[in-house]
Amino acid sequence: MEEKDYIVRFMQGECSKEEQELVLSEAARNPEFKKMLIELKNIYVHENMPDREASEAEYASFKEYAMQRMLLEEDEMATERHLEREANEGKSRRHFFKTLSRVASWSAAAIVIILLALNLRYHYLEFHDEKEVVAEVLTSTLPIESVNTLYTAKGVKGETILPDGSKVILNSDSRITYPAKFTGSTRDIEFSGEGYFEVQKDSLHPMVVRCNKNFRVIVYGTTFNIKTYNNDNNAKTTLISGSIKIVENVDGKEFVRDIAPNQTYTIEESRQLATLEQKVDTEKVCEWKDGILSFDSTPFSEVVKVLERWHGLQIIVKDNSKLNIPITARFTTESIVQIMDLLKFSTGIGYSISDNIVTVK
């Protein structure tokens, strides 16, 4: 089997246990090889993004760049191959990983090989008149086989499929960390930001979503939405279907609450107040994933946070009295200029924009 086929099988999770152990042990020993696996894994994850496919011109441009990199390094690779042939014969484990290490030194060319082998595609999201890479995939400092982290930057949203087939759509400025394979009695993940979860049912292995605001959601097979941003004053969990449990940790004590469909459980930052809202309009709660922004008597202070995440910019409010103005509005494809013009017309809020910074006067 050729080396690139071996890597492809590893990316697809089709290696045998022995083969996987060989790759992972080499990744732990060889930083360059580990770096290459991370780069290729990042591209492979993008294949699961459901948004608009890149144009032929965009793909051709990327491929041309990578091919230029290949030509520039061709002489060096030829020399290395010659030395390898003299020093190693056959297909021993040592030769295999030396070859992979060489591949890691020309990652642009390796990426092209894997793109062609897997028929991968870069996906882009048409998002308020801008084209953004759907998501940035990061890797934890833990061993490569342990966890994956998907982060969606401000102005971007993305989607990932968990190892059990569960689907998560991430809103802007969100992060999810999950293992390469679920093991043990629970399916543990970590989450912050906003996400729409469609969890595969498994009554014997509940999913446990550990959130950044010191609470967790226990799930058996359910559709729900979590909004738990670091800079928000509260965290909201809305159940669409199925059932979940919210487990809060307050002063070292755990409190458990069962949530039914069409209910929203809100945890205040101070931990002194938690509320359960009945008969929630779940479609409205989740419409962000369809590119819709809506506010219903929302304080301008909260609107500012949403607009910053949605458009990937900074908003500075000079007059704090403006922060309490209630905003009721619904936006779809409007640019930040159009949104601020509408707010100016309806509330009298003045503003200026310079270098991706909106100043509210």
C-alpha positions in Angstrom: 0.0 0.0 0.0 1.3 3.5 -0.9 2.0 6.0 1.9 -0.7 8.4 0.8 -3.2 5.6 0.7 -2.2 4.7 4.3 -2.8 8.4 5.4 -6.2 8.5 3.6 -7.3 5.3 5.4 -6.2 6.9 8.7 -8.1 10.2 7.9 -11.3 8.1 7.1 -10.9 6.0 10.3 -10.5 2.8 8.3 -7.1 1.7 9.6 -6.8 -1.5 11.6 -6.0 -1.1 15.3 -2.4 -2.0 14.7 -2.0 0.4 11.9 -3.6 3.2 13.9 -1.3 2.6 16.8 1.7 2.8 14.5 0.6 6.2 13.1 -0.3 7.6 16.5 2.9 6.5 18.1 4.9 8.1 15.3 2.8 11.3 15.7 3.8 11.3 19.4 7.4 10.9 18.6 7.7 13.1 15.5 6.4 16.7 15.7 6.7 17.3 11.9 4.6 14.2 11.2 2.1 15.2 13.8 1.8 18.7 12.3 1.1 17.1 8.8 -1.6 14.9 10.2 -3.3 17.9 11.9 -3.2 19.9 8.7 -4.8 17.1 6.7 -7.3 16.4 9.4 -8.4 20.0 9.4 -9.1 19.8 5.6 -10.9 16.5 6.0 -13.3 18.0 8.7 -14.2 20.8 6.3 -15.7 18.1 4.0 -18.6 17.9 6.5 -19.5 21.5 6.1 -22.8 21.8 4.3 -22.5 25.3 2.9 -21.8 26.6 -0.6 -19.0 24.9 -2.4 -16.0 27.0 -3.5 -16.0 28.1 -7.1 -13.9 26.4 -9.7 -11.7 29.5 -9.9 -11.1 29.5 -6.1 -10.2 25.8 -6.1 -8.0 26.3 -9.2 -6.2 29.2 -7.5 -5.5 27.1 -4.4 -4.3 24.1 -6.5 -2.0 26.3 -8.6 -0.4 27.7 -5.4 0.2 24.2 -4.0 1.6 23.0 -7.3 4.0 25.9 -7.4 5.2 24.9 -3.9 5.7 21.4 -5.2 7.9 22.5 -8.1 10.0 24.8 -5.9 10.8 21.8 -3.6 11.1 19.2 -6.2 14.9 19.2 -6.2 15.1 18.8 -2.5 12.6 16.0 -2.5 14.5 14.2 -5.2 17.7 14.4 -3.2 15.9 13.0 -0.1 14.4 10.2 -2.1 17.9 9.3 -3.4 19.4 9.2 0.1 16.5 7.1 1.3 16.9 4.5 -1.4 20.6 4.2 -0.5 20.0 3.9 3.2 16.8 1.8 3.2 15.6 -1.1 1.2 12.1 -2.7 1.3 9.1 -1.3 3.2 10.1 -1.5 6.8 8.4 0.5 9.4 11.4 2.8 9.6 11.3 3.5 5.9 7.6 4.1 6.0 7.8 6.8 8.7 10.9 8.4 7.2 8.9 8.8 4.0 5.9 10.3 5.9 8.3 12.7 7.6 9.5 13.8 4.2 5.9 14.3 3.1 5.4 16.5 6.1 8.1 18.9 4.9 6.1 19.8 1.8 2.6 20.0 3.3 1.2 22.0 0.4 1.9 19.2 -2.0 0.7 16.6 0.5 -2.6 18.5 0.8 -3.1 18.4 -3.0 -2.5 14.6 -2.9 -5.1 14.1 -0.2 -7.5 16.5 -1.8 -7.4 14.5 -5.0 -7.5 11.1 -3.2 -10.4 12.0 -1.0 -12.2 14.3 -3.4 -12.3 16.9 -0.7 -13.6 20.4 -1.3 -13.2 23.7 0.4 -16.6 25.2 1.4 -17.4 28.8 1.8 -20.4 30.5 3.4 -22.2 33.5 1.8 -22.5 35.6 4.9 -23.7 39.2 4.8 -21.9 40.1 1.5 -18.6 38.5 2.6 -17.0 35.1 1.8 -15.5 33.5 4.9 -13.9 30.1 5.5 -16.6 28.3 7.3 -14.6 27.3 10.4 -11.1 27.0 11.7 -10.2 23.6 13.1 -7.8 23.6 16.0 -6.1 20.8 17.8 -5.8 20.5 21.6 -2.5 20.2 23.4 -3.7 16.7 24.3 -2.5 13.7 22.2 -3.8 13.9 18.6 -5.9 10.8 19.1 -7.7 12.3 22.1 -9.6 15.3 21.1 -10.7 17.6 18.2 -11.6 21.3 18.6 -13.7 23.2 16.1 -13.8 26.9 16.5 -16.0 29.3 14.4 -14.6 32.8 14.3 -16.8 35.9 14.5 -18.8 36.4 11.4 -18.7 32.7 10.6 -20.8 29.7 11.4 -20.1 26.0 10.8 -21.1 22.4 11.2 -19.5 19.2 12.5 -20.4 15.6 12.8 -19.5 13.9 16.0 -18.0 10.4 16.1 -21.5 8.9 17.0 -23.1 10.6 14.0 -24.6 13.4 16.0 -24.7 16.8 14.2 -23.8 20.2 15.7 -24.3 23.5 13.9 -22.2 26.3 15.5 -23.0 29.9 15.5 -20.3 32.6 15.3 -17.6 32.7 18.0 -18.3 29.2 19.2 -16.1 26.3 20.2 -16.7 22.6 20.6 -14.2 20.0 21.8 -14.8 16.2 21.4 -12.8 13.0 21.3 -11.9 11.3 18.0 -13.9 8.3 19.3 -16.4 8.1 22.2 -15.4 5.5 24.8 -16.7 4.7 28.2 -20.2 5.0 29.6 -20.8 8.6 28.4 -20.2 10.7 25.3 -18.4 13.7 26.8 -17.9 17.0 24.9 -17.1 20.5 25.9 -18.9 23.6 24.5 -19.1 27.4 24.6 -20.9 29.8 22.4 -24.1 28.9 20.6 -24.9 25.6 19.0 -27.9 23.6 17.6 -27.5 19.9 18.5 -29.1 16.9 16.9 -27.9 14.0 19.1 -28.1 10.3 18.1 -30.1 8.3 20.5 -28.2 5.9 22.8 -29.9 5.3 26.1 -26.9 3.3 27.4 -24.4 6.0 26.6 -25.8 9.5 27.3 -24.1 12.5 25.8 -22.8 15.0 28.4 -22.3 18.5 27.1 -20.0 20.3 29.6 -20.5 24.1 29.2 -18.3 27.0 30.0 -20.6 28.5 32.7 -20.3 25.6 35.1 -23.2 23.5 34.1 -23.7 20.4 31.9 -26.5 19.0 29.8 -27.2 15.3 29.9 -28.7 14.0 26.6 -29.9 10.6 25.4 -31.3 11.4 21.9 -32.5 14.9 21.5 -32.6 18.1 19.5 -31.8 21.3 21.4 -30.1 24.7 21.3 -27.5 26.0 23.8 -26.5 29.6 24.0 -23.6 30.1 26.5 -21.2 32.8 25.5 -18.5 33.9 27.9 -19.4 37.6 27.7 -23.2 37.1 28.1 -24.9 37.5 31.5 -26.8 34.3 31.2 -26.9 30.9 29.5 -30.0 29.5 27.8 -30.8 25.9 26.9 -33.9 25.4 24.7 -35.3 21.9 24.1 -36.9 21.2 20.7 -37.6 17.5 21.0 -36.8 14.6 23.3 -35.7 15.2 26.9 -32.6 16.6 28.7 -31.4 17.2 32.2 -29.6 20.4 33.2 -27.0 19.8 36.0 -25.8 23.0 37.7 -22.9 23.3 40.1 -23.5 26.0 42.7 -21.1 26.4 45.5 -20.0 22.8 45.3 -23.5 21.5 45.2 -25.3 20.0 42.2 -28.8 20.8 41.2 -30.6 18.7 38.5 -33.6 20.0 36.4 -35.5 18.0 33.8 -36.4 20.0 30.7 -39.4 19.2 28.4 -39.8 20.2 24.7 -40.6 23.9 24.0 -39.0 25.0 27.3 -36.0 27.3 27.8 -33.9 27.0 31.0 -32.0 30.2 31.8 -29.0 30.3 34.2 -28.1 33.8 35.3 -24.4 34.7 35.7 -24.8 35.5 39.4 -26.2 31.9 40.0 -28.8 33.4 42.2 -31.6 33.1 39.7 -32.6 30.3 37.3 -35.8 30.4 35.3 -37.8 28.0 33.2 -39.8 29.5 30.4 -42.8 27.5 29.0 -44.2 27.3 25.5 -41.2 28.8 23.8 -41.2 29.6 20.0 -38.3 27.2 19.2 -38.3 28.2 15.6 -37.5 31.8 16.6 -34.8 30.6 19.0 -33.0 28.6 16.3 -33.5 30.9 13.3 -29.9 32.1 13.6 -28.8 28.9 11.9 -30.9 30.0 8.9 -29.1 33.4 8.7 -31.8 35.4 10.6 -31.1 37.9 13.3 -34.1 38.9 15.4 -34.5 41.1 18.5 -37.6 41.5 20.7 -37.3 44.5 23.0 -33.7 43.5 23.5 -31.4 46.0 25.3 -29.0 47.6 22.9 -26.1 46.3 25.1 -27.1 42.8 24.1 -27.7 43.7 20.5 -24.1 45.0 20.4 -22.7 41.6 21.4 -24.7 39.8 18.7 -23.8 42.2 16.0 -20.1 42.0 16.9 -20.2 38.2 16.6 -22.4 38.1 13.6 -20.3 40.6 11.5 -16.9 40.0 13.0 -16.3 43.6 14.1 -16.0 45.8 17.2 -18.7 48.2 18.4 -17.7 51.0 20.8 -20.6 52.8 22.6 -19.5 56.3 23.7 -22.8 57.1 25.5 -23.7 54.4 28.1 -27.3 55.7 28.2 -27.7 54.2 24.7 -27.1 50.7 26.1 -30.6 50.5 27.7 -32.5 51.3 24.5 -34.8 48.4 23.6 -34.5 47.1 20.1 -37.1 45.2 18.2 -36.0 44.2 14.7 -35.4 41.4 12.3 -32.5 41.2 9.9 -31.5 38.6 7.2 -29.0 39.7 4.6 -28.5 43.4 5.7 -24.9 44.6 6.0 -23.7 46.3 9.2 -24.1 49.7 7.5 -27.7 48.9 6.6 -28.4 47.7 10.1 -26.9 50.8 11.7 -28.8 53.0 9.4 -32.1 51.3 10.3 -31.2 51.7 14.0 -30.3 55.3 13.5 -33.7 56.0 11.8 -35.8 54.1 14.4 -34.0 55.1 17.6 -31.9 58.1 16.8 -28.6 56.3 17.5 -25.7 58.0 15.7 -22.7 56.1 14.5 -19.6 56.1 12.4 -17.5 53.2 10.9 -13.7 53.1 10.4 -11.3 50.2 10.1 -14.0 47.6 11.1 -14.8 49.6 14.2 -18.3 51.0 14.7 -18.5 53.9 17.1 -22.0 54.7 18.5 -22.4 58.3 19.6 
